[in-house]
Amino acid sequence: MRALPLIAVGLILTLSCVNVRLPWAEKAGFAGDLLFFQRWAATASDLRESGEGIGKLYKRRRDCNYPPFYLYVLSYLPGIDTWWRGEEGWRLPRNTPGAKPDAPHKFRKRNHLASIAPVLKLPAMIADILITLLVLTWTWGRAGPARAVLAASLWALNPVSIYNSSFFGQIDAIHSLWMLAALLAAVDRRPVFAWALVALAILTKFQSIVIVPVIAVLTLRPLIEAIRQGEHVELRRQGRRLLVAIVAAAAVVWIILAPFARAGALKDVKRVYINSVSERGTHARVTVIAYNLWWLTLDVPVNTRAMPSDQTPLVGPFTARDLGFALLGLLAIVACGAAYWGGGRCSAMLAAPIIALGFFLFSTQMKSRYGFASLALMLPLISCSYRFALPTVVMSATFLINSARVAALPVGFFGLSTIVNNTTRTAWGGHRVAVVNLAVLTYLLLELFYCAWRERRGIRARNGCGREWKAESGIASRDYT
């Protein structure tokens, strides 16, 4: 009987999540990326069905620049579309008149991209639903129904998550799901699941690597404490758990990469990962329309084609790329150090979105949506305090404005189209948004230090996190020790 309210609320939020997304899923969205997904999906489906194996996709589609896991997902989309609509249309037969003879697997462009857009956007929309349910169920048992519903609603009904998955057509919700699940598994002291999910996240998008330092802190802290206290039984136990976690992560990597290894495509996989952090040409800029620290260095109005390269030395021999990674590394050290010193779960959960947001704000070659994962990682923090809802809302607004800079919000998008689209056209709009993003990061850092101090004081007093913090967070002290 206790589960009935949770199930009822979960069903309501799921239906709400679907209803607010379906109308926008039928739009063409950002056609450029969707057409890439269509091409890759058609070729991947052909390779899988012909028995040649999906591992050859990088050889057949040289424009394919996504990591392997999502390619598996794409390979099933043409079949889902055929089952759903009862029509073929993703590819051409081999001997179609007029088809080029140099490629064994053919497909034709759809005249109406909108007709298959819902299928292309389906994986990300499913990920949105799963994030909503994951946050709901995890928070419900730790902070009660009120905070659980608030945290889950901030994703299910969030305009930026709706826009990104169901209109824009991006897949950021998928790797954000794996990152969030990995963080919660590590917080619950389940390192095997955590590291397996980290591997899955990195195999979906390389940007997910920003979660690794926090998962490492949560995993290694019990082991280090056992060493410091000389508890040999606990040390062996934690050592075994760490070994199993490493094996689990390696197994996930092996399963996903095995077809590519058989096809001799591991070099292509390596190329995809290298290019994701050090692209050349048009994307080798200090920023690729991301309202971050580097956007503040640009003149107004911003000429996106004349952005300076991130390979140009700025301070002595150091380039903007070097400085960006140095700032990100320093931020990760500070955040993880504070989380380790605090020793509680709230500080560890707070370190995750801080590093993810810092990745967006400090690194070069950032695109408008690369801060998306930090928003998902903010949601469990509402179990610690209601006040974390405010920075979540602010980040949602700034990310939505930034995304609209690339693809304008459609008419009638929850009444936000005019104000958001006009903001992206103003000369100083992006600079103001960048300042707000940096202010949010500063605020979260101050919250991290405060949280770590309260946790440390609670540990010293041998009373969890202290009565005041426990009363405010609504979570039992065992969740912080």
Residue pairs with C-beta under 8 A, 6 or more apart in sequence:
5 145
6 136
6 137
6 140
6 145
9 136
9 145
9 148
9 149
9 152
10 133
10 136
10 137
13 132
13 133
13 136
13 149
13 152
13 153
13 156
14 129
14 132
14 133
16 156
16 157
17 125
17 128
17 129
17 132
17 156
17 157
18 125
18 129
20 156
20 157
20 162
21 125
21 128
21 162
21 165
21 166
22 118
22 166
24 162
24 163
24 166
24 167
24 410
24 413
25 117
25 118
25 121
25 122
25 125
25 166
25 167
26 114
26 117
26 118
27 114
27 117
27 167
27 410
28 34
28 113
28 114
28 117
29 117
29 121
29 167
29 168
29 169
29 407
30 168
30 169
30 170
30 406
30 407
31 113
33 169
33 170
34 113
34 117
34 120
34 169
35 109
35 113
36 63
36 64
37 74
37 120
37 169
38 90
38 107
38 109
38 110
38 113
38 116
38 120
39 61
39 63
39 107
40 57
40 61
40 64
40 66
40 71
40 74
41 74
41 75
41 77
41 78
41 90
41 120
42 78
42 90
42 91
42 105
42 107
43 57
43 60
43 61
43 91
43 105
43 107
44 54
44 57
44 71
44 72
44 74
44 75
45 74
45 75
45 76
45 77
45 78
45 79
45 90
45 91
46 91
46 105
46 107
47 53
47 54
47 56
47 57
47 60
47 75
47 105
48 54
48 75
50 105
53 259
53 262
53 263
54 71
54 72
54 75
54 259
54 260
55 259
55 260
55 261
55 262
55 263
55 265
56 263
56 265
57 64
57 71
57 265
58 64
58 260
58 265
58 268
58 269
58 272
59 263
59 265
59 268
60 103
60 105
64 71
64 272
65 272
65 275
65 276
66 205
66 272
67 202
67 203
67 204
67 205
67 206
67 269
67 272
67 273
67 276
68 203
68 256
68 257
68 260
68 269
69 200
69 203
69 204
69 256
70 123
70 171
70 174
70 204
70 205
72 256
73 123
73 174
77 119
77 120
77 122
77 123
78 90
78 91
80 119
80 122
81 87
81 89
81 90
81 116
81 119
82 88
82 90
84 119
85 115
89 108
89 110
89 115
89 116
90 107
90 110
90 116
91 105
91 106
91 107
91 108
92 99
92 106
92 107
92 108
93 106
94 104
94 105
94 106
96 106
99 106
100 106
110 116
117 169
120 169
121 165
121 166
121 169
123 171
123 174
124 164
124 165
124 166
124 169
124 170
124 171
124 172
124 173
124 174
125 165
125 166
125 173
127 165
127 171
127 173
127 174
127 176
127 177
128 155
128 156
128 161
128 162
128 165
128 166
128 173
129 156
130 177
131 155
131 173
131 176
131 177
131 180
131 376
131 379
132 152
132 155
132 156
133 152
134 177
134 180
134 181
134 184
135 148
135 151
135 152
135 155
135 180
135 379
135 380
136 148
136 149
136 151
136 152
137 148
138 184
138 380
138 383
139 147
139 148
139 151
139 152
139 379
139 380
139 382
139 383
140 148
142 383
142 474
142 475
142 476
142 479
143 382
143 383
143 384
143 473
143 474
143 475
144 474
147 382
147 383
147 386
147 474
148 383
150 382
150 386
150 389
151 379
151 380
151 382
151 383
151 389
152 379
154 379
154 382
154 389
154 392
154 393
154 396
155 161
155 376
155 379
158 375
158 396
159 396
159 400
159 413
159 414
159 416
160 372
160 375
160 396
160 397
160 399
160 400
160 403
161 173
161 375
162 414
163 400
163 403
163 404
163 409
163 413
164 170
164 172
164 173
164 369
164 372
164 403
165 171
165 172
165 173
167 407
167 409
167 410
167 413
168 369
168 403
168 407
170 369
170 372
171 204
171 205
172 205
172 369
172 372
172 373
173 372
173 376
174 204
174 205
175 201
175 204
175 205
175 207
175 208
175 373
176 372
176 373
176 375
176 376
176 377
177 376
178 197
178 198
178 200
178 201
178 204
178 208
179 197
179 198
179 201
179 208
179 211
179 352
179 356
179 373
179 376
179 377
180 376
180 377
180 379
180 380
181 193
181 197
182 193
182 194
182 195
182 197
182 198
182 201
182 211
182 215
183 194
183 211
183 214
183 215
183 349
183 352
183 377
183 380
184 380
185 191
185 193
185 194
185 197
186 194
186 214
186 215
186 218
186 219
186 348
187 218
187 345
187 348
187 349
187 380
189 218
189 222
191 215
191 218
191 219
191 241
191 242
191 244
191 245
192 241
192 244
192 245
192 248
193 248
194 215
194 218
194 219
194 245
195 215
195 219
195 245
195 246
195 248
195 249
196 245
196 248
196 249
196 251
196 252
198 208
198 211
198 212
198 215
198 249
199 248
199 249
199 250
199 252
199 253
200 252
200 256
201 208
201 211
202 208
202 209
203 252
203 253
203 256
203 257
205 276
206 272
206 273
206 276
206 277
207 276
207 359
207 370
207 373
208 373
210 332
210 355
210 356
210 359
210 373
211 352
211 355
211 356
211 373
211 377
213 332
213 335
213 336
213 351
213 355
214 335
214 336
214 339
214 348
214 351
214 352
214 355
216 336
217 336
217 339
217 340
217 348
217 351
218 348
219 242
219 245
220 242
221 340
221 343
222 234
222 238
223 235
223 238
223 239
223 242
226 234
226 235
226 237
226 238
227 235
257 266
257 269
260 266
260 268
260 269
277 365
278 284
278 321
278 365
279 365
283 365
284 309
284 310
284 311
284 365
285 307
285 308
285 309
285 310
285 364
285 365
286 294
286 297
286 298
286 307
286 308
286 309
286 310
286 320
286 364
286 365
287 294
287 295
287 298
287 307
287 364
287 365
287 366
288 307
288 365
288 366
288 367
288 368
289 304
289 367
289 368
289 402
289 405
289 406
290 360
290 366
290 367
290 368
290 370
290 371
290 402
291 368
291 398
291 401
291 402
291 405
291 430
291 431
291 433
291 434
291 437
292 360
292 361
292 362
292 366
292 434
292 437
293 324
293 327
293 361
293 362
293 434
293 438
294 310
294 320
294 324
294 364
294 366
295 302
295 430
295 431
295 434
296 431
296 434
296 435
298 307
300 427
300 428
300 431
301 427
302 430
308 320
310 319
310 320
310 321
310 324
310 364
310 365
311 319
311 320
311 321
312 319
312 320
313 319
314 320
314 323
315 323
318 326
320 364
321 363
321 364
321 365
324 362
324 363
324 364
325 362
325 363
327 358
327 362
328 355
328 358
328 359
328 362
328 363
331 354
331 355
331 358
331 362
332 355
332 358
334 445
335 350
335 351
335 354
335 355
335 358
335 445
335 448
336 351
336 355
338 347
338 351
338 448
338 449
338 452
339 347
339 348
339 350
339 351
339 448
339 452
341 452
341 456
342 348
342 451
342 452
342 453
342 454
342 455
342 456
343 455
343 456
343 459
343 480
343 481
344 451
344 452
344 455
344 458
344 459
344 465
344 479
344 480
344 481
345 479
345 480
346 381
346 384
346 451
346 455
346 465
346 473
346 475
346 479
346 480
347 448
347 451
347 452
347 455
349 377
349 380
349 381
349 384
350 381
350 384
350 444
350 447
350 448
350 451
351 448
352 377
353 374
353 375
353 377
353 378
353 381
353 444
354 374
354 441
354 444
354 445
354 448
356 371
356 373
356 374
356 377
357 371
357 374
357 395
357 437
357 440
357 441
357 444
358 441
359 366
359 370
359 371
359 374
360 366
360 370
360 371
360 374
360 437
361 371
361 434
361 437
361 438
361 441
367 406
368 399
368 402
368 403
368 405
368 406
369 399
369 402
369 403
371 395
371 399
371 402
371 437
372 399
374 395
375 392
375 395
375 396
375 399
378 388
378 391
378 392
378 395
379 392
381 388
381 392
382 388
382 389
382 392
383 473
383 474
383 475
384 451
384 473
384 475
385 472
385 473
388 447
391 440
391 443
391 444
394 436
394 440
395 437
395 440
398 433
398 436
398 437
398 440
400 409
400 416
400 420
401 420
401 423
401 424
401 429
401 433
402 430
402 433
404 420
404 421
404 423
404 424
405 424
405 430
408 417
408 421
408 424
409 416
409 417
409 420
409 421
410 417
411 417
413 420
423 429
423 433
424 430
451 469
454 465
454 466
454 468
454 469
455 465
455 469
455 480
457 466
458 464
458 465
458 466
458 469
458 477
458 480
458 481
459 481
463 477
464 470
464 476
464 477
464 478
464 480
464 481
465 473
465 477
465 480
465 481
469 480
470 476
470 477
